């Protein structure tokens, strides 16, 4: 059950705080939003696959 709850909570928090994450990324790190989106999607998919396998 925890396998499904943790990724869902992470995705929910990313969606909920997306404005703050994007502002922080642009101001502090000088990273464009596209790189953050791509890397977060890859990380989320990897976490889901790892949790489903174990």
mmCIF file of the N, C-alpha and C atoms, coordinates in Angstrom:
data_MODEL
# 
_entry.id   MODEL 
# 
loop_
_atom_site.group_PDB 
_atom_site.id 
_atom_site.type_symbol 
_atom_site.label_atom_id 
_atom_site.label_alt_id 
_atom_site.label_comp_id 
_atom_site.label_asym_id 
_atom_site.label_entity_id 
_atom_site.label_seq_id 
_atom_site.pdbx_PDB_ins_code 
_atom_site.Cartn_x 
_atom_site.Cartn_y 
_atom_site.Cartn_z 
_atom_site.occupancy 
_atom_site.B_iso_or_equiv 
_atom_site.pdbx_formal_charge 
_atom_site.auth_seq_id 
_atom_site.auth_comp_id 
_atom_site.auth_asym_id 
_atom_site.auth_atom_id 
_atom_site.pdbx_PDB_model_num 
ATOM 1   N N  . UNK A 1 1  ? 0.819  -1.187 0.000   1.00 0.00 ? 1  UNK A N  1 
ATOM 2   C CA . UNK A 1 1  ? 0.000  0.000  0.000   1.00 0.00 ? 1  UNK A CA 1 
ATOM 3   C C  . UNK A 1 1  ? 0.869  1.260  0.000   1.00 0.00 ? 1  UNK A C  1 
ATOM 4   N N  . UNK A 1 2  ? 1.972  1.214  0.736   1.00 0.00 ? 2  UNK A N  1 
ATOM 5   C CA . UNK A 1 2  ? 2.875  2.366  0.788   1.00 0.00 ? 2  UNK A CA 1 
ATOM 6   C C  . UNK A 1 2  ? 3.500  2.617  -0.577  1.00 0.00 ? 2  UNK A C  1 
ATOM 7   N N  . UNK A 1 3  ? 3.651  1.560  -1.373  1.00 0.00 ? 3  UNK A N  1 
ATOM 8   C CA . UNK A 1 3  ? 4.230  1.700  -2.704  1.00 0.00 ? 3  UNK A CA 1 
ATOM 9   C C  . UNK A 1 3  ? 3.439  2.679  -3.555  1.00 0.00 ? 3  UNK A C  1 
ATOM 10  N N  . UNK A 1 4  ? 2.142  2.728  -3.359  1.00 0.00 ? 4  UNK A N  1 
ATOM 11  C CA . UNK A 1 4  ? 1.300  3.575  -4.181  1.00 0.00 ? 4  UNK A CA 1 
ATOM 12  C C  . UNK A 1 4  ? 1.065  4.946  -3.559  1.00 0.00 ? 4  UNK A C  1 
ATOM 13  N N  . UNK A 1 5  ? 1.151  5.023  -2.249  1.00 0.00 ? 5  UNK A N  1 
ATOM 14  C CA . UNK A 1 5  ? 0.854  6.279  -1.560  1.00 0.00 ? 5  UNK A CA 1 
ATOM 15  C C  . UNK A 1 5  ? 2.003  7.272  -1.700  1.00 0.00 ? 5  UNK A C  1 
ATOM 16  N N  . UNK A 1 6  ? 3.237  6.823  -1.529  1.00 0.00 ? 6  UNK A N  1 
ATOM 17  C CA . UNK A 1 6  ? 4.391  7.731  -1.561  1.00 0.00 ? 6  UNK A CA 1 
ATOM 18  C C  . UNK A 1 6  ? 4.533  8.440  -2.912  1.00 0.00 ? 6  UNK A C  1 
ATOM 19  N N  . UNK A 1 7  ? 4.514  7.742  -4.044  1.00 0.00 ? 7  UNK A N  1 
ATOM 20  C CA . UNK A 1 7  ? 4.598  8.477  -5.321  1.00 0.00 ? 7  UNK A CA 1 
ATOM 21  C C  . UNK A 1 7  ? 3.412  9.404  -5.559  1.00 0.00 ? 7  UNK A C  1 
ATOM 22  N N  . UNK A 1 8  ? 2.228  9.003  -5.121  1.00 0.00 ? 8  UNK A N  1 
ATOM 23  C CA . UNK A 1 8  ? 1.061  9.868  -5.296  1.00 0.00 ? 8  UNK A CA 1 
ATOM 24  C C  . UNK A 1 8  ? 1.207  11.147 -4.483  1.00 0.00 ? 8  UNK A C  1 
ATOM 25  N N  . UNK A 1 9  ? 1.715  11.032 -3.272  1.00 0.00 ? 9  UNK A N  1 
ATOM 26  C CA . UNK A 1 9  ? 1.923  12.213 -2.438  1.00 0.00 ? 9  UNK A CA 1 
ATOM 27  C C  . UNK A 1 9  ? 2.990  13.115 -3.046  1.00 0.00 ? 9  UNK A C  1 
ATOM 28  N N  . UNK A 1 10 ? 4.058  12.535 -3.555  1.00 0.00 ? 10 UNK A N  1 
ATOM 29  C CA . UNK A 1 10 ? 5.112  13.346 -4.176  1.00 0.00 ? 10 UNK A CA 1 
ATOM 30  C C  . UNK A 1 10 ? 4.596  14.107 -5.391  1.00 0.00 ? 10 UNK A C  1 
ATOM 31  N N  . UNK A 1 11 ? 3.840  13.441 -6.229  1.00 0.00 ? 11 UNK A N  1 
ATOM 32  C CA . UNK A 1 11 ? 3.278  14.110 -7.406  1.00 0.00 ? 11 UNK A CA 1 
ATOM 33  C C  . UNK A 1 11 ? 2.315  15.209 -6.981  1.00 0.00 ? 11 UNK A C  1 
ATOM 34  N N  . UNK A 1 12 ? 1.500  14.933 -5.976  1.00 0.00 ? 12 UNK A N  1 
ATOM 35  C CA . UNK A 1 12 ? 0.554  15.932 -5.485  1.00 0.00 ? 12 UNK A CA 1 
ATOM 36  C C  . UNK A 1 12 ? 1.281  17.164 -4.954  1.00 0.00 ? 12 UNK A C  1 
ATOM 37  N N  . UNK A 1 13 ? 2.357  16.964 -4.200  1.00 0.00 ? 13 UNK A N  1 
ATOM 38  C CA . UNK A 1 13 ? 3.100  18.096 -3.645  1.00 0.00 ? 13 UNK A CA 1 
ATOM 39  C C  . UNK A 1 13 ? 3.788  18.906 -4.736  1.00 0.00 ? 13 UNK A C  1 
ATOM 40  N N  . UNK A 1 14 ? 4.294  18.235 -5.757  1.00 0.00 ? 14 UNK A N  1 
ATOM 41  C CA . UNK A 1 14 ? 4.928  18.954 -6.869  1.00 0.00 ? 14 UNK A CA 1 
ATOM 42  C C  . UNK A 1 14 ? 3.903  19.806 -7.595  1.00 0.00 ? 14 UNK A C  1 
ATOM 43  N N  . UNK A 1 15 ? 2.727  19.242 -7.836  1.00 0.00 ? 15 UNK A N  1 
ATOM 44  C CA . UNK A 1 15 ? 1.675  20.010 -8.509  1.00 0.00 ? 15 UNK A CA 1 
ATOM 45  C C  . UNK A 1 15 ? 1.203  21.167 -7.629  1.00 0.00 ? 15 UNK A C  1 
ATOM 46  N N  . UNK A 1 16 ? 1.066  20.914 -6.340  1.00 0.00 ? 16 UNK A N  1 
ATOM 47  C CA . UNK A 1 16 ? 0.556  21.925 -5.424  1.00 0.00 ? 16 UNK A CA 1 
ATOM 48  C C  . UNK A 1 16 ? 1.507  23.115 -5.295  1.00 0.00 ? 16 UNK A C  1 
ATOM 49  N N  . UNK A 1 17 ? 2.800  22.869 -5.223  1.00 0.00 ? 17 UNK A N  1 
ATOM 50  C CA . UNK A 1 17 ? 3.779  23.926 -5.011  1.00 0.00 ? 17 UNK A CA 1 
ATOM 51  C C  . UNK A 1 17 ? 4.569  24.265 -6.276  1.00 0.00 ? 17 UNK A C  1 
ATOM 52  N N  . UNK A 1 18 ? 3.981  24.064 -7.450  1.00 0.00 ? 18 UNK A N  1 
ATOM 53  C CA . UNK A 1 18 ? 4.718  24.277 -8.695  1.00 0.00 ? 18 UNK A CA 1 
ATOM 54  C C  . UNK A 1 18 ? 5.131  25.730 -8.874  1.00 0.00 ? 18 UNK A C  1 
ATOM 55  N N  . UNK A 1 19 ? 4.290  26.666 -8.485  1.00 0.00 ? 19 UNK A N  1 
ATOM 56  C CA . UNK A 1 19 ? 4.631  28.085 -8.622  1.00 0.00 ? 19 UNK A CA 1 
ATOM 57  C C  . UNK A 1 19 ? 5.881  28.431 -7.815  1.00 0.00 ? 19 UNK A C  1 
ATOM 58  N N  . UNK A 1 20 ? 5.940  27.983 -6.585  1.00 0.00 ? 20 UNK A N  1 
ATOM 59  C CA . UNK A 1 20 ? 7.095  28.269 -5.738  1.00 0.00 ? 20 UNK A CA 1 
ATOM 60  C C  . UNK A 1 20 ? 8.345  27.571 -6.254  1.00 0.00 ? 20 UNK A C  1 
ATOM 61  N N  . UNK A 1 21 ? 8.191  26.354 -6.750  1.00 0.00 ? 21 UNK A N  1 
ATOM 62  C CA . UNK A 1 21 ? 9.332  25.623 -7.292  1.00 0.00 ? 21 UNK A CA 1 
ATOM 63  C C  . UNK A 1 21 ? 9.875  26.326 -8.527  1.00 0.00 ? 21 UNK A C  1 
ATOM 64  N N  . UNK A 1 22 ? 8.995  26.771 -9.403  1.00 0.00 ? 22 UNK A N  1 
ATOM 65  C CA . UNK A 1 22 ? 9.453  27.436 -10.626 1.00 0.00 ? 22 UNK A CA 1 
ATOM 66  C C  . UNK A 1 22 ? 10.096 28.789 -10.316 1.00 0.00 ? 22 UNK A C  1 
ATOM 67  N N  . UNK A 1 23 ? 9.526  29.532 -9.369  1.00 0.00 ? 23 UNK A N  1 
ATOM 68  C CA . UNK A 1 23 ? 10.140 30.809 -8.991  1.00 0.00 ? 23 UNK A CA 1 
ATOM 69  C C  . UNK A 1 23 ? 11.518 30.604 -8.380  1.00 0.00 ? 23 UNK A C  1 
ATOM 70  N N  . UNK A 1 24 ? 11.655 29.616 -7.516  1.00 0.00 ? 24 UNK A N  1 
ATOM 71  C CA . UNK A 1 24 ? 12.941 29.318 -6.903  1.00 0.00 ? 24 UNK A CA 1 
ATOM 72  C C  . UNK A 1 24 ? 13.959 28.900 -7.962  1.00 0.00 ? 24 UNK A C  1 
ATOM 73  N N  . UNK A 1 25 ? 13.532 28.079 -8.897  1.00 0.00 ? 25 UNK A N  1 
ATOM 74  C CA . UNK A 1 25 ? 14.435 27.621 -9.947  1.00 0.00 ? 25 UNK A CA 1 
ATOM 75  C C  . UNK A 1 25 ? 14.925 28.746 -10.830 1.00 0.00 ? 25 UNK A C  1 
ATOM 76  N N  . UNK A 1 26 ? 14.046 29.672 -11.128 1.00 0.00 ? 26 UNK A N  1 
ATOM 77  C CA . UNK A 1 26 ? 14.436 30.775 -12.001 1.00 0.00 ? 26 UNK A CA 1 
ATOM 78  C C  . UNK A 1 26 ? 15.305 31.804 -11.276 1.00 0.00 ? 26 UNK A C  1 
ATOM 79  N N  . UNK A 1 27 ? 14.963 32.121 -10.049 1.00 0.00 ? 27 UNK A N  1 
ATOM 80  C CA . UNK A 1 27 ? 15.685 33.180 -9.331  1.00 0.00 ? 27 UNK A CA 1 
ATOM 81  C C  . UNK A 1 27 ? 17.017 32.710 -8.765  1.00 0.00 ? 27 UNK A C  1 
ATOM 82  N N  . UNK A 1 28 ? 17.003 31.617 -8.042  1.00 0.00 ? 28 UNK A N  1 
ATOM 83  C CA . UNK A 1 28 ? 18.196 31.191 -7.310  1.00 0.00 ? 28 UNK A CA 1 
ATOM 84  C C  . UNK A 1 28 ? 19.157 30.378 -8.167  1.00 0.00 ? 28 UNK A C  1 
ATOM 85  N N  . UNK A 1 29 ? 18.618 29.440 -8.936  1.00 0.00 ? 29 UNK A N  1 
ATOM 86  C CA . UNK A 1 29 ? 19.482 28.496 -9.642  1.00 0.00 ? 29 UNK A CA 1 
ATOM 87  C C  . UNK A 1 29 ? 19.719 28.841 -11.104 1.00 0.00 ? 29 UNK A C  1 
ATOM 88  N N  . UNK A 1 30 ? 18.969 29.797 -11.634 1.00 0.00 ? 30 UNK A N  1 
ATOM 89  C CA . UNK A 1 30 ? 19.067 30.184 -13.040 1.00 0.00 ? 30 UNK A CA 1 
ATOM 90  C C  . UNK A 1 30 ? 18.924 28.990 -13.987 1.00 0.00 ? 30 UNK A C  1 
ATOM 91  N N  . UNK A 1 31 ? 17.983 28.125 -13.653 1.00 0.00 ? 31 UNK A N  1 
ATOM 92  C CA . UNK A 1 31 ? 17.696 26.961 -14.486 1.00 0.00 ? 31 UNK A CA 1 
ATOM 93  C C  . UNK A 1 31 ? 16.332 27.165 -15.115 1.00 0.00 ? 31 UNK A C  1 
ATOM 94  N N  . UNK A 1 32 ? 16.246 26.889 -16.409 1.00 0.00 ? 32 UNK A N  1 
ATOM 95  C CA . UNK A 1 32 ? 14.965 27.047 -17.073 1.00 0.00 ? 32 UNK A CA 1 
ATOM 96  C C  . UNK A 1 32 ? 13.999 25.953 -16.627 1.00 0.00 ? 32 UNK A C  1 
ATOM 97  N N  . UNK A 1 33 ? 12.742 26.243 -16.765 1.00 0.00 ? 33 UNK A N  1 
ATOM 98  C CA . UNK A 1 33 ? 11.684 25.369 -16.289 1.00 0.00 ? 33 UNK A CA 1 
ATOM 99  C C  . UNK A 1 33 ? 11.661 24.035 -17.024 1.00 0.00 ? 33 UNK A C  1 
ATOM 100 N N  . UNK A 1 34 ? 12.044 24.013 -18.280 1.00 0.00 ? 34 UNK A N  1 
ATOM 101 C CA . UNK A 1 34 ? 11.973 22.783 -19.051 1.00 0.00 ? 34 UNK A CA 1 
ATOM 102 C C  . UNK A 1 34 ? 12.885 21.701 -18.486 1.00 0.00 ? 34 UNK A C  1 
ATOM 103 N N  . UNK A 1 35 ? 14.061 22.076 -18.040 1.00 0.00 ? 35 UNK A N  1 
ATOM 104 C CA . UNK A 1 35 ? 14.973 21.099 -17.464 1.00 0.00 ? 35 UNK A CA 1 
ATOM 105 C C  . UNK A 1 35 ? 14.420 20.529 -16.169 1.00 0.00 ? 35 UNK A C  1 
ATOM 106 N N  . UNK A 1 36 ? 13.776 21.366 -15.376 1.00 0.00 ? 36 UNK A N  1 
ATOM 107 C CA . UNK A 1 36 ? 13.187 20.900 -14.123 1.00 0.00 ? 36 UNK A CA 1 
ATOM 108 C C  . UNK A 1 36 ? 12.043 19.937 -14.408 1.00 0.00 ? 36 UNK A C  1 
ATOM 109 N N  . UNK A 1 37 ? 11.222 20.256 -15.383 1.00 0.00 ? 37 UNK A N  1 
ATOM 110 C CA . UNK A 1 37 ? 10.083 19.393 -15.716 1.00 0.00 ? 37 UNK A CA 1 
ATOM 111 C C  . UNK A 1 37 ? 10.564 18.037 -16.188 1.00 0.00 ? 37 UNK A C  1 
ATOM 112 N N  . UNK A 1 38 ? 11.506 18.027 -17.077 1.00 0.00 ? 38 UNK A N  1 
ATOM 113 C CA . UNK A 1 38 ? 12.009 16.760 -17.624 1.00 0.00 ? 38 UNK A CA 1 
ATOM 114 C C  . UNK A 1 38 ? 12.669 15.925 -16.543 1.00 0.00 ? 38 UNK A C  1 
ATOM 115 N N  . UNK A 1 39 ? 13.499 16.540 -15.734 1.00 0.00 ? 39 UNK A N  1 
ATOM 116 C CA . UNK A 1 39 ? 14.185 15.772 -14.698 1.00 0.00 ? 39 UNK A CA 1 
ATOM 117 C C  . UNK A 1 39 ? 13.223 15.273 -13.632 1.00 0.00 ? 39 UNK A C  1 
ATOM 118 N N  . UNK A 1 40 ? 12.222 16.063 -13.265 1.00 0.00 ? 40 UNK A N  1 
ATOM 119 C CA . UNK A 1 40 ? 11.263 15.606 -12.253 1.00 0.00 ? 40 UNK A CA 1 
ATOM 120 C C  . UNK A 1 40 ? 10.396 14.479 -12.776 1.00 0.00 ? 40 UNK A C  1 
ATOM 121 N N  . UNK A 1 41 ? 10.018 14.532 -14.031 1.00 0.00 ? 41 UNK A N  1 
ATOM 122 C CA . UNK A 1 41 ? 9.228  13.442 -14.611 1.00 0.00 ? 41 UNK A CA 1 
ATOM 123 C C  . UNK A 1 41 ? 10.032 12.157 -14.639 1.00 0.00 ? 41 UNK A C  1 
ATOM 124 N N  . UNK A 1 42 ? 11.279 12.232 -15.008 1.00 0.00 ? 42 UNK A N  1 
ATOM 125 C CA . UNK A 1 42 ? 12.132 11.047 -15.040 1.00 0.00 ? 42 UNK A CA 1 
ATOM 126 C C  . UNK A 1 42 ? 12.316 10.474 -13.639 1.00 0.00 ? 42 UNK A C  1 
ATOM 127 N N  . UNK A 1 43 ? 12.528 11.333 -12.671 1.00 0.00 ? 43 UNK A N  1 
ATOM 128 C CA . UNK A 1 43 ? 12.701 10.867 -11.294 1.00 0.00 ? 43 UNK A CA 1 
ATOM 129 C C  . UNK A 1 43 ? 11.420 10.226 -10.767 1.00 0.00 ? 43 UNK A C  1 
ATOM 130 N N  . UNK A 1 44 ? 10.286 10.815 -11.042 1.00 0.00 ? 44 UNK A N  1 
ATOM 131 C CA . UNK A 1 44 ? 9.015  10.263 -10.575 1.00 0.00 ? 44 UNK A CA 1 
ATOM 132 C C  . UNK A 1 44 ? 8.746  8.904  -11.204 1.00 0.00 ? 44 UNK A C  1 
ATOM 133 N N  . UNK A 1 45 ? 8.990  8.774  -12.487 1.00 0.00 ? 45 UNK A N  1 
ATOM 134 C CA . UNK A 1 45 ? 8.792  7.479  -13.157 1.00 0.00 ? 45 UNK A CA 1 
ATOM 135 C C  . UNK A 1 45 ? 9.738  6.438  -12.594 1.00 0.00 ? 45 UNK A C  1 
ATOM 136 N N  . UNK A 1 46 ? 10.980 6.815  -12.346 1.00 0.00 ? 46 UNK A N  1 
ATOM 137 C CA . UNK A 1 46 ? 11.945 5.870  -11.779 1.00 0.00 ? 46 UNK A CA 1 
ATOM 138 C C  . UNK A 1 46 ? 11.524 5.430  -10.378 1.00 0.00 ? 46 UNK A C  1 
ATOM 139 N N  . UNK A 1 47 ? 11.060 6.352  -9.557  1.00 0.00 ? 47 UNK A N  1 
ATOM 140 C CA . UNK A 1 47 ? 10.618 6.000  -8.209  1.00 0.00 ? 47 UNK A CA 1 
ATOM 141 C C  . UNK A 1 47 ? 9.426  5.061  -8.261  1.00 0.00 ? 47 UNK A C  1 
ATOM 142 N N  . UNK A 1 48 ? 8.472  5.345  -9.117  1.00 0.00 ? 48 UNK A N  1 
ATOM 143 C CA . UNK A 1 48 ? 7.290  4.482  -9.229  1.00 0.00 ? 48 UNK A CA 1 
ATOM 144 C C  . UNK A 1 48 ? 7.683  3.091  -9.676  1.00 0.00 ? 48 UNK A C  1 
ATOM 145 N N  . UNK A 1 49 ? 8.549  2.995  -10.667 1.00 0.00 ? 49 UNK A N  1 
ATOM 146 C CA . UNK A 1 49 ? 8.970  1.679  -11.150 1.00 0.00 ? 49 UNK A CA 1 
ATOM 147 C C  . UNK A 1 49 ? 9.755  0.903  -10.091 1.00 0.00 ? 49 UNK A C  1 
ATOM 148 N N  . UNK A 1 50 ? 10.628 1.593  -9.369  1.00 0.00 ? 50 UNK A N  1 
ATOM 149 C CA . UNK A 1 50 ? 11.375 0.919  -8.317  1.00 0.00 ? 50 UNK A CA 1 
ATOM 150 C C  . UNK A 1 50 ? 10.486 0.441  -7.184  1.00 0.00 ? 50 UNK A C  1 
ATOM 151 N N  . UNK A 1 51 ? 9.511  1.256  -6.808  1.00 0.00 ? 51 UNK A N  1 
ATOM 152 C CA . UNK A 1 51 ? 8.632  0.857  -5.723  1.00 0.00 ? 51 UNK A CA 1 
ATOM 153 C C  . UNK A 1 51 ? 7.684  -0.280 -6.140  1.00 0.00 ? 51 UNK A C  1 
ATOM 154 N N  . UNK A 1 52 ? 7.300  -0.300 -7.388  1.00 0.00 ? 52 UNK A N  1 
ATOM 155 C CA . UNK A 1 52 ? 6.430  -1.380 -7.855  1.00 0.00 ? 52 UNK A CA 1 
ATOM 156 C C  . UNK A 1 52 ? 7.174  -2.704 -7.993  1.00 0.00 ? 52 UNK A C  1 
ATOM 157 N N  . UNK A 1 53 ? 8.468  -2.632 -8.260  1.00 0.00 ? 53 UNK A N  1 
ATOM 158 C CA . UNK A 1 53 ? 9.248  -3.872 -8.413  1.00 0.00 ? 53 UNK A CA 1 
ATOM 159 C C  . UNK A 1 53 ? 9.628  -4.499 -7.088  1.00 0.00 ? 53 UNK A C  1 
ATOM 160 N N  . UNK A 1 54 ? 9.741  -3.717 -6.024  1.00 0.00 ? 54 UNK A N  1 
ATOM 161 C CA . UNK A 1 54 ? 10.191 -4.263 -4.751  1.00 0.00 ? 54 UNK A CA 1 
ATOM 162 C C  . UNK A 1 54 ? 9.137  -4.292 -3.710  1.00 0.00 ? 54 UNK A C  1 
# 
